[in-house]
């Protein structure tokens, strides 16, 4: 497959890399999805079976887009008969994994488990709070359910909860936290229900504690690729590491400057620091040719982001080489004023 004419120099360098461990730092508008798609197609053209390739994205929409792009590219290059790679979200992968392996938890759940959505979990909590005097307080219920959500995002089961995890100024006590979490967990077990955090937590528990299952799944994948890696949290990263066998290749794509999900556990130090520590032979390619904005806009954004502390140095350049009009600055008094100002400008332009 000749992809050199389809990509810019750095995109090609990333897509055709022979490195076992590759980190692609892709700034906004630099064609990261295109690069990742071409990398998948390139690896397949080099003999990697699509059935041994796993690509992880963060949304179903992104997974569908990547799946369609890879399919179109393989058809264009007459590789469509080789099969399709697995392109899934983290939760989608864990769902498939648990359908096969949940029995390793020794009958805690069975393979006919159901997924509880937000409405389901709210209903469970509502019933639990009916048994508590404090349960009538909105501040109490929001604080304690938020804390349990944070704990589960970080991979803490009930038995892992410690008294020092409760803030000193909290409206709930350690005893409250254990009671609510315990009742919630008991209900979910009794009902054979998993919430979205459970999908990741239980998959990671099985992979970490069962060497036979871990090695079996490591053999499944020659190549693992992860999109939007800057938004990976600790449990997701541990899951990826447990899927990595001795010869598995890893490609991650992301931009530490675009980490926006820290509120749900994302840690951009994973893409900045942890990868190099865990995979010392890691190679890095930086995509900085921006296809979305003029240089005037990029100059402003570059100057702003440089004020961030402890970041990987990267300055975006307009691929079009168009300088563009100067950036206008407007300080609004409030949200309504800002919206009115933007609408007025759009009206004048259109």
C-alpha positions as CSV (number, residue, x, y, z in Angstrom):
1,X,0.0,0.0,0.0
2,X,1.5,3.3,-1.1
3,X,0.3,5.9,1.4
4,X,3.1,8.4,1.0
5,X,1.2,10.6,-1.4
6,X,-2.0,10.5,0.7
7,X,-0.4,12.0,3.9
8,X,1.9,14.8,4.9
9,X,5.4,14.0,5.9
10,X,4.7,13.6,9.7
11,X,1.4,11.8,9.2
12,X,3.3,9.3,6.9
13,X,6.0,8.9,9.4
14,X,3.5,8.0,12.1
15,X,1.3,5.8,9.9
16,X,4.2,3.7,8.5
17,X,6.2,3.5,11.7
18,X,7.9,0.2,12.5
19,X,8.1,1.0,16.2
20,X,6.6,-1.4,18.7
21,X,5.4,1.4,20.9
22,X,4.3,4.7,19.2
23,X,3.0,7.9,20.6
24,X,1.4,10.3,18.2
25,X,0.9,13.8,19.6
26,X,-1.7,15.3,17.4
27,X,-2.7,18.9,17.8
28,X,-6.2,20.2,16.9
29,X,-7.0,19.9,13.2
30,X,-3.9,18.0,12.3
31,X,-5.6,14.9,10.9
32,X,-5.2,12.5,13.8
33,X,-8.2,10.3,12.8
34,X,-6.9,10.2,9.2
35,X,-3.4,9.2,10.4
36,X,-4.7,6.5,12.7
37,X,-7.0,5.1,10.0
38,X,-4.1,5.0,7.5
39,X,-1.9,3.3,10.2
40,X,-4.5,0.6,10.7
41,X,-4.8,0.0,6.9
42,X,-1.0,0.1,6.5
43,X,-0.5,-2.5,9.2
44,X,-3.1,-4.8,7.6
45,X,-1.3,-4.3,4.2
46,X,1.9,-5.4,5.9
47,X,0.4,-8.7,7.0
48,X,-1.2,-8.0,10.3
49,X,-4.6,-9.8,10.5
50,X,-7.5,-7.5,11.2
51,X,-8.8,-10.1,13.6
52,X,-5.7,-9.5,15.7
53,X,-6.1,-5.7,15.8
54,X,-8.0,-3.8,18.5
55,X,-8.7,-0.1,18.2
56,X,-10.2,1.7,21.2
57,X,-12.0,5.0,20.9
58,X,-14.0,7.0,23.5
59,X,-17.4,7.3,21.8
60,X,-19.6,5.1,19.7
61,X,-19.7,7.8,17.1
62,X,-15.9,7.9,16.8
63,X,-15.8,4.1,16.6
64,X,-18.3,4.0,13.8
65,X,-16.5,6.8,11.9
66,X,-13.1,5.0,12.2
67,X,-14.6,1.6,11.3
68,X,-16.2,3.1,8.1
69,X,-13.0,4.9,7.2
70,X,-10.8,1.8,7.5
71,X,-13.4,-0.2,5.5
72,X,-13.4,2.3,2.7
73,X,-9.6,2.5,2.6
74,X,-9.2,-1.3,2.5
75,X,-11.8,-1.6,-0.3
76,X,-9.9,1.1,-2.2
77,X,-6.7,-0.8,-1.9
78,X,-8.3,-4.2,-2.6
79,X,-7.7,-5.5,1.0
80,X,-11.4,-5.7,1.9
81,X,-11.4,-9.5,1.8
82,X,-8.9,-9.7,4.7
83,X,-11.6,-8.9,7.3
84,X,-12.4,-6.0,9.7
85,X,-10.4,-4.9,12.8
86,X,-12.2,-4.6,16.1
87,X,-13.0,-0.9,16.7
88,X,-14.7,-0.4,20.0
89,X,-15.1,1.9,22.9
90,X,-13.5,1.0,26.3
91,X,-17.0,0.0,27.5
92,X,-17.8,-1.9,24.4
93,X,-14.7,-3.9,24.7
94,X,-15.2,-4.7,28.4
95,X,-18.8,-5.7,27.6
96,X,-17.6,-8.3,25.1
97,X,-14.9,-9.4,27.4
98,X,-17.2,-10.0,30.4
99,X,-19.8,-11.8,28.3
100,X,-17.1,-14.5,28.0
101,X,-15.0,-14.2,31.2
102,X,-17.3,-13.0,34.0
103,X,-17.5,-16.5,35.3
104,X,-13.9,-16.0,36.6
105,X,-15.5,-13.9,39.4
106,X,-16.7,-17.1,41.0
107,X,-20.5,-16.7,40.5
108,X,-20.6,-13.1,41.7
109,X,-22.4,-12.4,38.4
110,X,-23.4,-14.6,35.4
111,X,-23.1,-14.2,31.7
112,X,-26.7,-13.0,31.3
113,X,-25.9,-9.8,33.2
114,X,-27.7,-6.6,32.2
115,X,-26.4,-3.0,32.0
116,X,-27.9,-0.4,34.3
117,X,-28.2,3.1,32.8
118,X,-28.2,6.3,34.7
119,X,-32.0,6.1,35.3
120,X,-31.6,2.6,36.8
121,X,-28.8,3.6,39.2
122,X,-30.7,6.7,40.3
123,X,-33.6,4.5,41.2
124,X,-31.4,2.2,43.2
125,X,-29.9,5.1,45.2
126,X,-33.4,6.6,45.7
127,X,-34.5,3.4,47.4
128,X,-31.4,3.3,49.6
129,X,-31.8,6.9,50.7
130,X,-35.4,6.2,51.8
131,X,-33.8,4.0,54.6
132,X,-31.7,6.9,55.9
133,X,-32.6,10.0,57.9
134,X,-30.1,12.0,56.0
135,X,-31.5,10.7,52.7
136,X,-33.9,13.6,52.5
137,X,-31.1,16.1,52.1
138,X,-30.2,16.9,48.5
139,X,-26.7,18.0,49.5
140,X,-26.1,14.7,51.2
141,X,-27.4,12.5,48.4
142,X,-25.5,14.4,45.7
143,X,-22.3,14.4,47.7
144,X,-22.3,10.7,48.5
145,X,-23.4,9.5,45.1
146,X,-20.7,11.7,43.5
147,X,-18.1,10.3,45.8
148,X,-19.1,6.7,45.0
149,X,-18.9,7.6,41.3
150,X,-15.4,9.0,41.8
151,X,-14.3,5.9,43.7
152,X,-15.6,3.6,41.0
153,X,-14.0,5.7,38.2
154,X,-10.7,5.2,40.1
155,X,-11.3,1.5,40.4
156,X,-12.1,1.3,44.1
157,X,-14.5,-1.5,45.1
158,X,-16.3,-1.4,48.5
159,X,-13.5,-3.3,50.2
160,X,-11.0,-0.8,49.0
161,X,-12.7,2.2,50.7
162,X,-10.8,3.7,53.6
163,X,-11.7,6.4,56.2
164,X,-9.1,8.8,54.9
165,X,-11.0,8.9,51.5
166,X,-13.7,11.0,53.2
167,X,-13.0,14.8,53.1
168,X,-12.9,16.3,56.6
169,X,-15.6,18.8,55.8
170,X,-17.9,16.3,54.1
171,X,-21.7,16.2,54.8
172,X,-21.4,12.4,55.0
173,X,-19.4,10.2,57.3
174,X,-17.3,7.2,56.5
175,X,-20.0,5.0,57.9
176,X,-22.6,6.7,55.6
177,X,-20.3,6.1,52.6
178,X,-19.8,2.4,53.4
179,X,-23.5,1.9,54.1
180,X,-24.7,3.4,50.8
181,X,-21.9,1.8,48.7
182,X,-22.6,-1.5,50.3
183,X,-26.3,-1.4,49.7
184,X,-25.8,-0.3,46.1
185,X,-23.3,-3.1,45.4
186,X,-25.5,-5.7,47.1
187,X,-28.5,-4.7,45.0
188,X,-26.5,-4.8,41.8
189,X,-25.1,-8.3,42.6
190,X,-28.5,-9.6,43.6
191,X,-30.0,-8.2,40.3
192,X,-27.1,-9.3,38.1
193,X,-26.7,-5.7,37.0
194,X,-23.6,-3.9,36.0
195,X,-23.2,-0.1,35.7
196,X,-20.8,1.4,33.2
197,X,-18.0,1.7,35.8
198,X,-18.4,-2.0,36.7
199,X,-17.6,-2.9,33.1
200,X,-14.1,-1.5,33.4
201,X,-13.6,-2.4,37.0
202,X,-14.5,-6.1,36.6
203,X,-12.6,-6.5,33.4
204,X,-9.5,-5.0,35.0
205,X,-10.0,-7.2,38.1
206,X,-10.1,-10.4,36.0
207,X,-7.2,-9.5,33.8
208,X,-5.0,-8.5,36.8
209,X,-5.8,-11.5,38.9
210,X,-6.0,-14.3,36.4
211,X,-2.8,-15.0,34.5
212,X,-4.3,-17.7,32.3
213,X,-7.1,-15.4,31.0
214,X,-4.7,-12.5,30.7
215,X,-2.3,-14.4,28.5
216,X,-5.2,-15.8,26.4
217,X,-6.4,-12.3,25.6
218,X,-2.8,-11.0,25.1
219,X,-2.5,-13.6,22.3
220,X,-5.6,-12.3,20.6
221,X,-4.0,-8.9,19.7
222,X,-0.9,-8.2,17.7
223,X,-1.8,-4.5,17.5
224,X,-3.6,-2.2,19.9
225,X,-4.4,1.4,19.0
226,X,-6.0,4.0,21.3
227,X,-7.5,7.3,20.1
228,X,-7.9,10.4,22.4
229,X,-5.4,8.9,24.7
230,X,-5.1,12.2,26.7
231,X,-8.5,11.4,28.2
232,X,-7.4,8.0,29.5
233,X,-7.8,7.4,33.2
234,X,-5.9,5.1,35.5
235,X,-8.1,2.0,35.2
236,X,-8.3,2.3,31.4
237,X,-4.5,2.5,31.2
238,X,-4.0,-0.5,33.5
239,X,-6.5,-2.4,31.3
240,X,-4.4,-1.6,28.1
241,X,-1.2,-2.6,29.8
242,X,-2.8,-5.9,30.9
243,X,-3.7,-6.6,27.2
244,X,-0.2,-6.0,26.0
245,X,1.8,-9.2,25.3
246,X,5.5,-9.3,24.7
247,X,5.2,-8.8,20.9
248,X,2.0,-6.6,20.9
249,X,2.4,-3.2,19.2
250,X,0.8,-0.2,20.8
251,X,-0.1,3.0,19.0
252,X,-1.7,5.9,21.0
253,X,-2.9,9.2,19.6
254,X,-3.7,12.2,21.6
255,X,-2.9,15.7,22.7
256,X,-2.1,16.6,26.3
257,X,-3.2,20.2,25.6
258,X,-6.7,18.9,25.0
259,X,-7.3,16.9,28.2
260,X,-10.9,18.0,29.2
261,X,-12.1,15.0,31.2
262,X,-10.1,15.3,34.4
263,X,-13.5,15.6,36.2
264,X,-14.0,11.9,35.3
265,X,-10.5,10.7,36.1
266,X,-8.6,11.5,32.9
267,X,-4.9,12.0,33.6
268,X,-2.8,13.6,30.9
269,X,0.4,12.6,32.7
270,X,-0.3,9.1,31.3
271,X,0.4,10.3,27.8
272,X,3.1,12.7,28.8
273,X,5.1,10.7,31.3
274,X,3.7,7.2,32.2
275,X,4.0,5.8,28.6
276,X,7.7,6.5,28.4
277,X,8.3,5.1,31.8
278,X,6.4,1.9,31.1
279,X,7.6,1.5,27.5
280,X,11.2,2.9,27.4
281,X,11.6,2.3,23.7
282,X,8.6,4.5,22.9
283,X,8.9,6.6,19.8
284,X,7.0,9.9,19.4
285,X,5.8,11.7,16.3
286,X,4.2,15.2,16.7
287,X,1.6,16.3,14.2
288,X,1.6,20.1,14.0
289,X,0.3,20.9,10.5
290,X,-3.2,22.4,11.2
291,X,-5.8,22.1,8.4
292,X,-8.5,23.9,10.2
293,X,-7.4,27.5,11.0
294,X,-5.4,30.4,9.6
295,X,-2.0,31.2,11.1
296,X,-3.3,34.3,12.8
297,X,-5.7,32.2,14.8
298,X,-3.0,29.6,15.5
299,X,-0.5,32.2,16.7
300,X,-3.0,33.3,19.3
301,X,-3.8,29.8,20.5
302,X,-0.1,28.9,20.5
303,X,0.7,31.9,22.7
304,X,-2.1,31.1,25.1
305,X,-1.3,27.4,25.5
306,X,2.4,28.1,26.1
307,X,1.3,29.5,29.6
308,X,0.3,26.0,30.7
309,X,2.8,24.4,33.0
310,X,4.5,21.0,32.5
311,X,3.4,20.5,28.9
312,X,4.9,18.9,25.8
313,X,6.2,21.7,23.6
314,X,4.2,22.0,20.4
315,X,3.2,24.9,18.1
316,X,0.6,24.5,15.4
317,X,1.3,25.8,11.9
318,X,-1.3,26.5,9.2
319,X,-1.0,23.9,6.5
320,X,-2.6,26.4,4.1
321,X,0.2,29.0,4.8
322,X,-2.6,31.6,5.0
323,X,-2.0,34.3,7.5
324,X,-5.6,35.4,7.7
325,X,-7.3,38.3,9.4
326,X,-6.2,39.5,12.8
327,X,-8.0,37.9,15.7
328,X,-10.6,40.1,17.4
329,X,-10.9,40.1,21.2
330,X,-14.2,40.8,23.0
331,X,-14.8,40.7,26.7
332,X,-18.4,40.0,27.5
333,X,-20.2,41.0,30.7
334,X,-22.1,37.7,30.9
335,X,-23.2,34.7,28.8
336,X,-26.1,36.4,27.2
337,X,-24.0,39.4,26.2
338,X,-21.4,37.0,24.7
339,X,-24.1,35.1,22.8
340,X,-25.6,38.3,21.5
341,X,-22.2,39.6,20.3
342,X,-21.4,36.4,18.5
343,X,-24.9,36.3,16.8
344,X,-24.5,39.9,15.7
345,X,-21.1,39.2,14.0
346,X,-22.5,36.1,12.3
347,X,-25.5,38.1,11.1
348,X,-23.2,40.8,9.6
349,X,-21.0,38.2,7.9
350,X,-23.9,36.2,6.4
